[in-house]
């Protein structure tokens, strides 16, 4: 700027504050529900079986320890957000990709250069009354949310901070 003197020292506070991100993780409740997670030792497990490249990229590149996610029951008679989980470990190679007996086995995946990744998640809150997709569609303030877009099928989706706050206000 004209008339100002730059000292050459730049120390933006923002660079020291980690960015909290929010997510939505889909699971079919018959395969793995929030009740399954709630019953795990420490209410913790790894989120495996993601076999979509865009969802994989979110896990591998963007999801970080400390982020929060909605646990969403998809493929249910009434798809719904069932609770909240915390990401407790950054991405690492999905071990199921290397297990020949696993339904997620990928013969092309290489342990030295993995294709598929997981994060560890811990159950934080289980909603006594899940927030159904039908209910979400009627909530003001959720315009543009990935889950509500026509044809949205990603099993891992980012959720904006605004959408996160609106949904949390529904169940306190």
VEXFIFI-228480 format. One line per field, with one value per residue (C-alpha): residue number from 1; z, x, y. Coordinates in nm, 4 decimals, decimal comma. Layout:
% VEXFIFI-228480
nr: (NUM_...) .
z: (Z_...) .
x: (X_...) .
y: (Y_...) .
//
This chain:
% VEXFIFI-228480
nr: (1_2_3_4_5_6_7_8_9_10_11_12_13_14_15_16_17_18_19_20_21_22_23_24_25_26_27_28_29_30_31_32_33_34_35_36_37_38_39_40_41_42_43_44_45_46_47_48_49_50_51_52_53_54_55_56_57_58_59_60_61_62_63_64_65_66_67_68_69_70_71_72_73_74_75_76_77_78_79_80_81_82_83_84_85_86_87_88_89_90_91_92_93_94_95_96_97_98_99_100_101_102_103_104_105_106_107_108_109_110_111_112_113_114_115_116_117_118_119_120_121_122_123_124_125_126_127_128_129_130_131_132_133_134_135_136_137_138_139_140_141_142_143_144_145_146_147_148_149_150_151_152_153_154_155_156_157_158_159_160_161_162_163_164_165_166_167_168_169_170_171_172) .
z: (0,0000_-0,0733_0,2358_0,4511_0,5454_0,5406_0,8061_0,6341_0,9417_0,8842_1,1647_1,0913_1,3922_1,1582_1,0552_1,4132_1,4580_1,3178_1,0915_1,2172_0,9371_0,9395_0,7524_0,6943_0,6888_0,5456_0,6537_0,5973_0,9436_0,8598_0,7900_1,0559_1,2619_1,5283_1,7769_1,6502_1,7005_2,0444_2,1429_2,0264_2,2907_2,3565_2,1092_1,8450_1,5124_1,1714_0,8870_0,6123_0,2836_0,1043_-0,2633_-0,4386_-0,5428_-0,4481_-0,1030_-0,0695_-0,1499_0,1242_0,3729_0,2506_0,1832_0,3924_0,6983_1,0090_1,3691_1,5701_1,2863_1,3586_1,1427_1,1337_1,1354_0,8701_0,8271_0,4526_0,2834_0,5715_0,5383_0,6761_0,6067_0,8934_1,0860_1,3893_1,5801_1,5841_1,5664_1,6049_1,3765_1,6162_1,3727_1,0399_0,7261_0,6879_0,4485_0,4614_0,5892_0,4372_0,0884_0,1484_0,3008_0,0271_0,2230_0,2808_0,0764_0,0395_-0,0940_-0,3877_-0,5641_-0,7298_-0,4006_-0,2883_0,0805_-0,0271_-0,2326_-0,1042_-0,3055_-0,0205_0,3171_0,6497_0,9494_1,3059_1,4462_1,7979_1,8835_2,0603_2,0616_1,9673_1,8902_2,0768_1,7760_1,4457_1,2097_0,8997_0,5453_0,5075_0,8110_0,6786_0,3473_0,5349_0,7373_0,6374_0,6145_0,4586_0,0990_-0,0956_0,1463_-0,0459_0,1160_-0,0074_-0,3683_-0,6240_-0,7035_-0,4141_-0,3294_-0,1820_0,1346_0,2679_0,2264_0,3560_0,5648_0,5916_0,9335_0,8743_0,7894_1,0885_1,3252_1,1774_1,2088_1,5624_1,6694_1,5704_1,8495_2,0885) .
x: (0,0000_0,1188_0,2268_0,2898_0,6179_0,6480_0,8829_0,9183_0,7973_0,4771_0,3336_-0,0320_-0,2076_-0,4259_-0,1279_-0,1011_-0,4670_-0,5681_-0,8720_-1,1651_-1,3472_-1,6786_-1,7865_-2,0679_-1,9816_-2,2350_-2,2779_-2,5577_-2,6908_-2,7227_-2,3480_-2,2227_-2,4431_-2,3740_-2,4814_-2,1991_-1,9539_-2,0983_-2,0250_-1,6597_-1,3845_-1,3332_-1,6184_-1,3443_-1,2805_-1,1318_-1,3578_-1,2843_-1,4313_-1,4293_-1,3858_-1,4699_-1,1763_-1,3339_-1,4335_-1,0853_-0,9286_-1,1323_-1,0048_-0,6455_-0,5968_-0,8422_-0,9656_-0,7563_-0,7439_-0,9881_-1,2379_-1,5999_-1,8424_-2,2066_-2,2609_-2,5276_-2,7325_-2,7826_-2,9734_-3,2213_-3,5993_-3,5552_-3,1969_-3,0836_-2,8017_-2,7650_-2,4933_-2,1545_-1,8036_-1,4602_-1,1673_-0,9012_-0,6228_-0,5131_-0,5392_-0,3408_-0,3509_-0,6755_-0,5647_-0,8696_-0,7362_-0,4494_-0,6529_-0,7487_-1,0542_-1,1904_-1,4817_-1,2708_-0,9627_-0,7976_-0,5332_-0,3948_-0,3389_0,0245_0,1211_0,4174_0,1914_-0,1635_-0,4701_-0,7219_-0,7137_-0,8965_-0,9194_-0,9974_-1,3257_-1,4648_-1,8340_-1,9054_-2,2832_-2,5701_-2,8972_-3,1917_-3,3977_-3,2040_-3,2431_-3,4040_-3,3268_-3,6912_-3,6580_-3,3336_-3,5002_-3,7463_-3,4852_-3,4110_-3,0425_-2,9308_-2,9433_-2,6420_-2,5637_-2,4054_-2,6287_-2,9411_-2,8283_-3,0024_-2,7961_-2,5540_-2,4101_-2,0644_-2,0011_-1,7690_-1,8831_-1,7667_-2,0166_-1,9850_-1,9578_-2,2918_-2,4656_-2,2977_-2,4367_-2,7880_-2,8078_-2,6700_-2,9351_-3,1983_-3,0882_-2,9040) .
y: (0,0000_0,3486_0,5371_0,2264_0,0709_-0,3063_-0,4455_-0,7810_-0,9702_-1,1657_-1,3812_-1,4474_-1,5973_-1,8033_-2,0145_-2,1460_-2,2367_-2,5760_-2,5677_-2,7718_-2,9461_-3,1228_-3,4344_-3,6776_-4,0494_-4,2924_-4,6510_-4,8973_-4,9808_-5,3516_-5,3585_-5,1177_-4,8864_-4,6294_-4,8972_-5,1188_-4,8324_-4,7579_-5,1218_-5,1133_-5,0942_-4,7245_-4,6588_-4,6420_-4,8146_-4,7451_-4,6310_-4,8825_-4,9934_-4,6579_-4,7459_-4,4209_-4,2038_-3,8706_-4,0020_-4,1552_-3,8176_-3,6489_-3,9085_-3,9069_-3,5364_-3,3366_-3,5252_-3,4615_-3,5757_-3,3644_-3,3135_-3,4039_-3,5994_-3,6943_-4,0712_-4,1246_-4,4414_-4,4839_-4,7619_-4,7724_-4,7414_-4,3873_-4,2698_-4,0482_-3,8854_-4,1124_-3,9300_-3,7630_-3,9082_-3,7546_-3,8319_-3,9617_-4,0542_-3,9116_-4,1237_-4,4437_-4,7404_-4,9401_-5,2826_-5,4529_-5,3722_-5,6193_-5,9054_-6,1569_-6,2776_-5,9284_-5,7968_-5,4789_-5,6618_-5,4854_-5,6928_-5,3777_-5,1954_-5,1938_-5,1575_-4,9402_-4,7156_-4,7716_-4,6859_-4,6889_-4,5180_-4,5170_-4,2870_-4,3844_-4,2563_-4,2389_-4,2147_-3,8861_-3,8641_-4,0919_-3,9153_-4,0656_-3,9638_-3,9722_-3,6779_-3,8228_-3,7205_-3,6166_-3,3905_-3,2392_-3,1556_-2,9303_-2,7404_-2,3822_-2,3032_-2,6324_-2,5113_-2,6370_-2,9209_-3,2086_-3,4719_-3,2937_-3,2566_-3,4745_-3,7848_-3,7341_-4,0748_-4,0085_-4,2078_-3,9353_-3,5754_-3,2407_-3,0430_-2,6663_-2,5052_-2,3331_-2,6620_-2,8295_-2,5656_-2,5757_-2,9557_-2,9588_-2,7087_-2,9682_-3,2062_-2,9734) .
//
